[in-house]
Amino acid sequence: MKARTRDEWLSLFKEHKESGLNATEFCKGKSLNPKYFSLRRKQLLNDEPKQAFVRASTVRSAPPKINPISLQGRFGILSLPDSTSPEWLASFIKALA
């Protein structure tokens, strides 16, 4: 088996991608072991340097609409935030009865 440099392997991977052939057909034409070709591709392409920064942008959205819960009774009007626990609300209404 011929020892290849990292750059030679990367060139082979690029050539394979551009060939339109599947890995087995490509390797047969190049006298390569398909399993070793796949192993080296996995090792070297996963070893490629990753970009350190990603472009980010902000998206402005409307503030969440607050739907208060309103209770009206002899006591007047009570407004509660929509984050009020249903269990707490049920026990509160029961206590008012």
Secondary structure, 3 states (H helix, E strand, C coil): CCCCCHHHHHHHHHHHHHHCCCHHHHHHHHCCCHHHHHHHHHHHHCCCCCCCCCCCCCCCCCCCCCCCEEEEECCEEEEECCCCCHHHHHHHHHHHC
